[in-house]
Amino acid sequence: MSDDLTGLLRAMLTIRRFEDEVLDLFTRNLVRGSTHLCQGQEAVPVGVCAALRPGDTMTCTYRGHGAVLAMGAPVDRCFGELLGRAGGLCGGKGGSMHFADVSVGALGSNAIVGGHLPITVGAALAARHLGTGAVSVAFLGDGATNIGAFHESLNLAAVWKLPAVFVIENNHYGEYSPLEATTPITRLADRAAGYGMPGEYVDGNDVLAVRAVARDAVRHARAGDGPTLVEADTYRQQGHSRSDPGAYRPEGELEHWLARDPIDRLTDAMLTGGRCDAATIETIRAEVTDAVGEALARAMSWPPPDPSARFDNVYTGQEGR
């Protein structure tokens, strides 16, 4: 992940454009199953993944397109997976909720709430055992903090001081339920105290603030000092899934968060700080739009997987068939 501001901007714009295209593909009935989009949350995966280095690993939720892209997965292969094409990340067999690209450390998104947290602990344990110096990151939603696997994973990671970072993408809703309806506290980072680990709260729509907190947490983990729980306060601009119009949101809530859009905030900071001019930003936007469009066109041209591929990665040998 590029360390400069234009690199962060490109990464967030790529995720936003990708998700916008996915929404269009879904409305055209070109995506099987549902999709869970992350427009508005881009600063969290981009900021965190900017703190990682090659060899580090990441797991994420079913709202994980952005996290996998932030790790460096090819855009065309991500589209290919959504479209059920043979060139997709998982050969077109996993779909929207099962993005994975081990080559860039993206160990996979998971359709089960909290189901990926033990995988993060396992990856961190493997890094400790093998002495690789790698750090394992998990992105999770606010709803997952009420799941048993959350307690078990954080407890074990803390007891063994594993090199892990748990990042709560607190978008204020567990599916359709507001946080206050399911959780007795408002600051989820406070739960870190129960595990004897640092708990950090950060504005999840400020990519520079997210990156700064993530750098400290990753440094802490890599030094052998154990895990950190990070709460990133953010918001999803779309409904939970494509069947959700978001009618349960209080009046004015969406508009409040749209005014705090993470991409707009970064571009404003770049312009105000004299780090970039408006023409350069528009050029970056155009380049990203073209690149994502070209990636989609490539993916659309790929064939579906061969029917025999349904047995791949299922059995260890031919005798299993």
C-alpha positions as CSV (number, residue, x, y, z in Angstrom):
1,M,0.0,0.0,0.0
2,S,1.4,3.4,-1.0
3,D,2.3,5.6,2.0
4,D,1.6,8.9,0.2
5,L,-1.7,10.7,0.3
6,T,-2.4,10.2,-3.4
7,G,-1.9,6.4,-2.9
8,L,-4.5,6.4,-0.1
9,L,-6.9,8.4,-2.3
10,R,-6.5,6.0,-5.2
11,A,-7.1,3.1,-2.9
12,M,-10.3,4.5,-1.5
13,L,-11.5,5.7,-4.9
14,T,-10.9,2.2,-6.3
15,I,-13.0,0.6,-3.6
16,R,-15.8,3.2,-4.0
17,R,-15.9,2.7,-7.8
18,F,-15.7,-1.0,-7.4
19,E,-18.7,-1.1,-5.1
20,D,-20.7,1.3,-7.2
21,E,-20.1,-1.0,-10.2
22,V,-21.1,-4.0,-8.1
23,L,-24.4,-2.3,-7.2
24,D,-25.0,-1.7,-10.9
25,L,-24.2,-5.3,-11.7
26,F,-26.6,-6.5,-9.1
27,T,-29.5,-4.4,-10.4
28,R,-28.8,-5.9,-13.8
29,N,-29.1,-9.4,-12.3
30,L,-25.5,-10.3,-13.2
31,V,-24.5,-11.1,-9.6
32,R,-25.8,-14.3,-8.0
33,G,-26.8,-14.1,-4.4
34,S,-26.7,-10.9,-2.4
35,T,-23.9,-8.4,-1.9
36,H,-22.9,-6.3,1.2
37,L,-21.3,-3.1,0.1
38,C,-19.0,-0.8,2.0
39,Q,-19.4,2.7,0.5
40,G,-18.6,5.1,3.3
41,Q,-16.3,2.7,5.2
42,E,-13.3,2.8,2.8
43,A,-11.0,4.7,5.2
44,V,-10.9,1.8,7.6
45,P,-9.5,-1.0,5.4
46,V,-7.3,1.4,3.5
47,G,-5.9,3.1,6.6
48,V,-5.2,-0.2,8.4
49,C,-3.8,-2.1,5.4
50,A,-1.4,0.9,4.8
51,A,0.2,0.0,8.1
52,L,0.9,-3.6,7.0
53,R,3.8,-5.1,5.1
54,P,4.2,-8.1,2.7
55,G,3.8,-11.3,4.7
56,D,1.1,-9.9,7.0
57,T,-2.3,-11.5,6.8
58,M,-5.9,-10.3,7.0
59,T,-9.4,-11.8,7.5
60,C,-12.7,-9.9,7.1
61,T,-16.4,-10.1,7.1
62,Y,-18.9,-10.7,4.3
63,R,-18.7,-6.9,3.8
64,G,-15.2,-7.5,2.7
65,H,-14.7,-6.3,-0.8
66,G,-12.8,-3.2,0.3
67,A,-10.5,-5.0,2.7
68,V,-9.5,-7.6,0.1
69,L,-8.9,-4.8,-2.4
70,A,-6.9,-2.8,0.2
71,M,-4.6,-5.8,0.6
72,G,-3.8,-5.6,-3.1
73,A,-6.0,-8.2,-4.7
74,P,-6.4,-7.6,-8.5
75,V,-9.6,-5.6,-9.3
76,D,-10.4,-7.8,-12.3
77,R,-10.2,-11.0,-10.4
78,C,-12.4,-9.5,-7.7
79,F,-15.0,-8.7,-10.4
80,G,-14.5,-12.2,-11.8
81,E,-15.4,-13.8,-8.5
82,L,-18.6,-11.8,-8.2
83,L,-19.6,-12.7,-11.7
84,G,-18.9,-16.4,-11.3
85,R,-16.0,-16.5,-13.8
86,A,-13.2,-18.9,-13.9
87,G,-10.6,-16.1,-13.6
88,G,-12.1,-15.0,-10.3
89,L,-10.2,-15.0,-7.0
90,C,-11.7,-18.4,-6.1
91,G,-12.4,-19.6,-9.6
92,G,-15.8,-18.0,-9.5
93,K,-17.1,-20.5,-6.9
94,G,-17.1,-18.3,-3.8
95,G,-18.9,-15.2,-4.8
96,S,-19.3,-11.9,-3.0
97,M,-19.0,-13.2,0.6
98,H,-16.0,-15.4,0.1
99,F,-13.3,-13.2,-1.4
100,A,-9.8,-14.5,-0.7
101,D,-6.3,-14.0,-2.2
102,V,-3.7,-15.8,-0.2
103,S,-1.0,-14.3,-2.5
104,V,-1.5,-10.9,-0.9
105,G,-2.3,-12.2,2.6
106,A,-6.1,-11.9,2.3
107,L,-7.1,-15.2,4.0
108,G,-10.7,-14.7,3.2
109,S,-14.0,-13.0,4.0
110,N,-16.5,-15.1,5.9
111,A,-20.3,-15.2,5.7
112,I,-20.6,-16.3,9.4
113,V,-20.6,-13.4,11.8
114,G,-17.4,-13.6,13.8
115,G,-16.4,-16.9,12.1
116,H,-13.2,-15.5,10.8
117,L,-11.8,-14.4,14.2
118,P,-10.4,-17.8,15.2
119,I,-8.7,-17.9,11.7
120,T,-6.9,-14.6,12.6
121,V,-5.7,-16.1,15.9
122,G,-4.5,-19.2,14.1
123,A,-2.6,-17.1,11.5
124,A,-1.0,-15.1,14.4
125,L,-0.1,-18.3,16.2
126,A,1.5,-19.7,13.0
127,A,3.5,-16.5,12.6
128,R,4.7,-16.8,16.2
129,H,5.6,-20.5,15.8
130,L,7.4,-20.0,12.5
131,G,9.1,-16.8,13.5
132,T,8.0,-14.9,10.4
133,G,7.4,-11.6,12.2
134,A,4.0,-11.3,10.5
135,V,1.0,-9.6,12.0
136,S,-2.5,-10.9,11.6
137,V,-5.4,-8.4,11.2
138,A,-9.1,-9.1,11.6
139,F,-11.9,-6.7,10.4
140,L,-15.2,-7.3,12.2
141,G,-18.5,-5.5,12.6
142,D,-19.9,-4.1,15.7
143,G,-22.4,-7.0,15.9
144,A,-19.6,-9.5,16.0
145,T,-18.5,-8.2,19.4
146,N,-21.5,-10.0,20.9
147,I,-20.5,-13.3,19.4
148,G,-18.8,-16.1,21.4
149,A,-15.9,-16.4,19.0
150,F,-15.1,-12.7,19.7
151,H,-14.5,-13.5,23.4
152,E,-12.6,-16.7,22.7
153,S,-10.4,-15.2,20.0
154,L,-9.4,-12.1,21.9
155,N,-9.0,-14.0,25.2
156,L,-6.6,-16.5,23.6
157,A,-4.7,-13.9,21.6
158,A,-4.2,-11.9,24.8
159,V,-3.1,-14.9,26.9
160,W,-0.5,-15.9,24.4
161,K,0.4,-12.4,23.4
162,L,-0.1,-13.2,19.8
163,P,0.7,-10.7,17.0
164,A,-2.9,-9.8,16.1
165,V,-4.9,-6.6,15.6
166,F,-8.7,-6.7,15.9
167,V,-10.4,-3.8,14.0
168,I,-14.1,-3.2,14.7
169,E,-15.7,-1.4,11.8
170,N,-18.5,0.2,13.9
171,N,-21.0,1.3,11.4
172,H,-23.7,1.5,14.1
173,Y,-25.9,-1.3,12.8
174,G,-25.8,-5.1,13.3
175,E,-27.8,-5.9,10.1
176,Y,-30.9,-3.8,10.8
177,S,-30.5,-3.4,14.6
178,P,-28.9,-0.2,16.0
179,L,-26.0,-0.7,18.3
180,E,-27.8,0.5,21.4
181,A,-30.5,-2.2,20.9
182,T,-28.0,-5.0,21.2
183,T,-25.0,-3.8,23.2
184,P,-25.0,-2.3,26.7
185,I,-22.0,0.0,26.1
186,T,-21.4,2.7,23.5
187,R,-17.6,2.6,23.3
188,L,-16.7,-0.9,22.0
189,A,-13.0,-0.3,22.4
190,D,-13.7,-0.4,26.2
191,R,-14.1,-4.2,25.9
192,A,-10.3,-4.5,25.4
193,A,-9.9,-4.0,29.2
194,G,-11.5,-7.3,29.9
195,Y,-8.7,-9.0,27.9
196,G,-5.8,-7.0,29.3
197,M,-5.0,-5.5,25.9
198,P,-4.9,-1.9,24.6
199,G,-8.2,-0.5,23.3
200,E,-8.1,2.4,20.8
201,Y,-11.0,4.4,19.4
202,V,-10.5,6.3,16.1
203,D,-12.6,8.3,13.7
204,G,-13.1,5.7,11.0
205,N,-13.8,8.3,8.3
206,D,-10.4,9.9,8.7
207,V,-8.0,7.7,6.8
208,L,-4.9,9.4,8.2
209,A,-6.1,8.9,11.8
210,V,-6.9,5.3,11.1
211,R,-3.4,4.7,9.6
212,A,-1.8,6.3,12.6
213,V,-3.6,4.1,15.1
214,A,-3.0,1.0,13.0
215,R,0.7,1.7,12.8
216,D,0.9,1.8,16.6
217,A,-1.2,-1.4,16.9
218,V,0.9,-3.2,14.3
219,R,4.1,-2.1,15.9
220,H,2.9,-3.3,19.3
221,A,2.0,-6.7,17.9
222,R,5.2,-7.1,15.8
223,A,7.3,-6.3,18.9
224,G,5.8,-9.2,20.7
225,D,3.6,-7.2,23.0
226,G,0.4,-8.8,22.0
227,P,-2.9,-7.8,20.4
228,T,-4.8,-4.5,20.2
229,L,-8.5,-3.9,19.8
230,V,-9.3,-0.9,17.6
231,E,-12.7,0.6,17.2
232,A,-13.2,2.6,14.0
233,D,-16.3,4.8,14.1
234,T,-17.8,4.8,10.6
235,Y,-21.0,4.3,8.6
236,R,-22.3,2.3,5.6
237,Q,-24.0,4.5,3.1
238,Q,-26.0,1.7,1.6
239,G,-28.4,-0.7,3.3
240,H,-27.2,-3.9,4.9
241,S,-27.7,-5.9,1.7
242,R,-29.3,-5.3,-1.6
243,S,-32.8,-6.2,-0.2
244,D,-32.5,-3.5,2.5
245,P,-33.6,0.1,1.6
246,G,-32.5,1.3,5.1
247,A,-35.9,2.6,6.0
248,Y,-35.1,2.1,9.7
249,R,-32.6,4.9,9.8
250,P,-33.7,8.0,11.7
251,E,-34.4,11.1,9.5
252,G,-31.2,13.0,8.8
253,E,-28.8,10.3,9.9
254,L,-27.6,9.4,6.4
255,E,-27.2,13.0,5.4
256,H,-25.1,13.6,8.5
257,W,-22.7,10.8,7.6
258,L,-22.6,11.7,3.9
259,A,-21.3,15.1,5.0
260,R,-18.4,13.2,6.7
261,D,-17.6,11.1,3.6
262,P,-14.1,9.7,4.0
263,I,-13.0,10.4,0.4
264,D,-14.2,14.0,0.6
265,R,-12.5,14.5,3.9
266,L,-9.1,13.3,2.5
267,T,-9.4,15.4,-0.7
268,D,-10.3,18.4,1.4
269,A,-7.3,17.8,3.6
270,M,-5.0,17.5,0.5
271,L,-6.4,20.7,-1.0
272,T,-6.3,22.7,2.2
273,G,-2.8,21.5,3.1
274,G,-1.5,22.4,-0.4
275,R,-0.5,18.8,-1.0
276,C,-2.4,18.6,-4.2
277,D,-4.5,20.7,-6.6
278,A,-8.0,20.1,-7.8
279,A,-6.9,19.2,-11.3
280,T,-4.6,16.5,-10.0
281,I,-7.4,15.0,-7.9
282,E,-9.8,15.0,-10.9
283,T,-7.1,13.3,-12.9
284,I,-6.8,10.6,-10.2
285,R,-10.6,10.1,-10.2
286,A,-10.7,9.7,-14.0
287,E,-7.7,7.3,-14.0
288,V,-9.4,5.2,-11.3
289,T,-12.7,5.2,-13.2
290,D,-11.0,4.0,-16.3
291,A,-8.9,1.4,-14.6
292,V,-11.9,-0.1,-12.8
293,G,-14.0,-0.1,-16.0
294,E,-11.2,-1.9,-17.9
295,A,-10.9,-4.4,-15.1
296,L,-14.7,-5.1,-15.2
297,A,-14.6,-5.5,-19.0
298,R,-11.8,-8.1,-18.7
299,A,-13.7,-10.0,-16.1
300,M,-16.9,-10.0,-18.2
301,S,-15.0,-11.6,-21.0
302,W,-13.8,-14.5,-19.0
303,P,-15.7,-17.9,-19.2
304,P,-17.5,-19.5,-16.4
305,P,-15.6,-22.3,-14.6
306,D,-15.6,-25.8,-16.1
307,P,-18.2,-28.0,-14.4
308,S,-15.4,-30.4,-13.3
309,A,-13.9,-27.6,-11.3
310,R,-16.5,-28.1,-8.6
311,F,-14.3,-30.9,-7.3
312,D,-11.2,-28.8,-7.0
313,N,-10.0,-27.9,-3.5
314,V,-12.6,-30.3,-2.1
315,Y,-10.7,-33.7,-2.0
316,T,-7.0,-34.4,-1.5
317,G,-6.9,-37.0,-4.2
318,Q,-8.8,-38.6,-7.0
319,E,-9.8,-41.5,-4.8
320,G,-12.1,-39.0,-3.0
321,R,-14.3,-38.7,-6.0
